[in-house]
Amino acid sequence: MRQEYKKPLFQKGRVLKKEGLETLRDFPYRFVELGMDGWADGILSGFDISYGKGKDGKGQLFVSAGAVWHQGQVVLAEKEVIPFDLFDCPVRVKLCFRPGFSTEDFSVRPMEMHIEEGSQENGGMELGRFRLSKGARLRKDYRDLQDFCTSYNTLDITQVPYAGPGGTTIAPMLLRVFARMVLENQSAKETDVSFALLCLDHPPVPRDCLLWYISRRLGRPYQELSHSEIYQCLVQVAGAGNRVMRQGQRKEGPAVF
């Protein structure tokens, strides 16, 4: 069947037609939908979390603007400031979607960011978790893979779901740290080096790719793994030939300033 692709031409003296405007309107949405067909819901970019104090001296969480893939479309969120006073207890920052609706002019997707206390899962898309001491800073300068799960004053992104083909995948930042550890190890295996370069060159790394790598690298049957299990396997691989990593979970006290 014969098809035509029309690209609007903007030339002096020509009248801008409705058909041309509709083509411009539809192109980016159609392009994204085709390129991300089959992707699982998750974060695409942004949503960096930091802690500070407002003008009134009270604690605040600052969440940067971000983009998520949700139910077959890209959803953009603006930066958010959330009051914070939940010191010395585990918290999660969540993005929650509400039922969408349509007006005469817009399709609307309500959403909100909030802080969830405790470790019980109550739905929503996690943006990060931490346990912050009063007077401390929220660290994001990870020294190695184990540092992502430091008990206090460190932003833990190991459970954050990122959008990816065929299933949610883990944070590109985590994979960059893994890649750095592997590439700095002169005795690293070629399989690990190849995968490390993939992590640096092609984010996000598909979940299936992660699962197959873990299966082949650790000599296990291919099986579905949780984010926590994938993270622990990567710690095992990176730590096997890297003496910089410390055994056990590291704890850091308050960095008071």
N, C-alpha and C positions, 0 to 999 in steps of 0.2 A: 504494500500500500504506500502510495506516495505521500511524503510529509514535507512540511515547510517549517523552517525556523526563522522567525522574523525578529530582527534587531532594530529598534527605533533609531532613526538618524536625525540628529538635531542640526539643522542648517538654517542659515539666515534667510528670512523671507518665507519660511515654511510654517504653517499653522500646526501647533501641537495638538495631535488628535487624541481622543479618548482611548483608542486602541493602543497607542504608544504608551500612555500612562499606565494602562492595565498591565502591559508587558513588563514595564519597569517594576511595578508593584509586585507581581507574581514571581519574577525571576529569583530573587534571593531566597524566598521561602521554598520554592520548588527545588532549587539547587541544594539547599541544606537537607530537605526531606529525602532526596535521592541519595545524597552522600552518606546519610546516617540511617538509612533503612536497615532495620534489624538491630539497631543499637538498644542497649538496656538503659533505663533511666539512671541518671546520676549527674554529678557535677561535670561541667565542661571547663570552666576556668573561674578564677576569682575566689571570693569568700575568705580572704585572709583575715585571721582573727588576731587582735592585739588588745592589751589592757592598758588603761591609763586613768587619769583623774580629770573630771570636768572642772569648770570654773568654780563650782561650789565645793570642790575638794572631795567629792564623792566618787567612788569607783565606777568605771564604765568599761564595757566591752565595745570595741570598734570592729565591725565586720564590713569589709570592703564590698563593693559591687561585684556581682558575679552572674554567671550564666549556667543554667542547668538544662539537660535534655529530659523532658517530662511528658509522657504520654504522646510521643510522636511530634513534639514541637520544642523549639528553643524558647525558654522562658528567661527573661532578664530581671534581675533584682537590683535595686538601688542599695547604696551603702546604708548601714544601720548602726545606731548607737543604742546599747542596751544597758540600763542601770545594773550594777553588779555589787553584791555584798556577801556572796556565799563563799567565804574564805574557809580553807581547811576542810573542804568536803568535795567529793567527786561531782563534777557537773559535765553536762554535754550541751553544746550549742546546736539547736535543731532548726531546720527550715521545714515548715509545715504548709501543705497546700490545702486549700478549701475548695469545695465544689465550684466549678466554673459556671459562668452564665453569659448571656449575650444581650447587648442592647441593640438599638437600631444601627449604631455605628461601630461598635467594638465587640470583640470576643474577650471577656475578662476572666483572668485567672487569679483570684485572691490568694495571698500567701502571707506568712508572718514568720519572723525569727524569734525564738525564745530560748531561755536557759532552762534546762531540765536537771533537777537535782537527783542524785543517786545513780545507781547502775542498772536499774530496771528499764527495759526497752518499752517505750510507749508510742512507737510509730514516728513518722517524720523522717526527714533526710538529715543524717548527722553531718555537721560541718567541722567537728573537732571536740575533744574532751580534755579535761585537765583538773588538777587539784592545786589551787593557788593559795599560798600563805600570805597573810596580811603584810604589806610592805615589800613584797617580792615583785619581780618582773616576770612576765610570761615568756619563757624562752622558746626560740624557734631556730637556734643555731646548733643543729644536731651534729654531734661529733662522730657518731656511727649509728648503725641500725638499732642497737639496743637502747640508744639514747631517746628514741621516739617514745618509749614506754617508761621513762623516768617518772617515778611516782609523784613528785611535787614540782610545780612551777614550770612545767614543760607542756607545750601543746602537742597532744597525741592525735595524729591523723591516720593511725593504722586502720581504723574502722570506717573511714570516710569513703562512701561509694562514688566512684568516678564512672561516667558514662563510657561505654565501650561496645564494640561489635560482639554480639553473642552473649553478653553478660557484663555485669558491673566489674570494674577492675580497681586496682589499688592506686593510691596517690602517686603521681609522677615524681614528686619530691622524694618519696621513700625509695623509689626505684633509682633515682639519680644518686642517692647516697649509697645504695647497694652497688651500683656501677662503679662509683669512685673507689669503694673499698676493694672491689675485685681488680680494677685496673692498676691500683697502687701496689697490689701484691704480685711481685715478679714471678712467683711460682704458681700463679693461678692457671687452672686448666683452660685449654682452648675453648671448650664448651662454655665455660663461665665468661671468658673474654668476649666471645661472640654474642652471648646474651646481654652482657653489660653494654656493648656497643648498640645493640638493638634498643635497650632502655633509654639510651641517650639520644638516639637518632629518630625514633618513631613513637613518641608518646601520643595517645595512651597505648600501653602494651595490652593487647587483647587478653581477656581472662583465660581463654583456651590455651594461648601461648604460655602463660605463666604455669598452668597446670601441667602441660606437657613437659616443660623444662624441669619442673620439680620432680615429675615422675621419672624422667630419664636420668636426671642428675643424682637423685637419691636412691635409684633402683627400686622404686615403688610402682605398684599398679596405678594406672591413670584413674583418678577419682576426683569427685567434686570436693573442694575444700572451702572453708570459711575464710574471711579476711584474716582472722587471727591465725589460722593454720598456715595460710600462705606467708604471712609475716614471719612466723616462727621458722618456717622452712628456709626462707631467705636469710634469716639470722644464722641458721645452722651452716648454710653454704658459705656465706661471707666470713663467718668466724672460723671456719675449718682451717683456713690457711692465713689468718690474719691475727697476730698476737696482740694487736692494738685493742681488740675487743675484750672487755672484761667479762668474767663469768658472773652469772646471776644478774638480777635486775638492779640497776644503779639507782641510788636515791640522792637527791640534792636538796640541801637545806635552803631556807629563804635567802634570797639575794637582796638584802635590805639596802635601800638608798634613800 
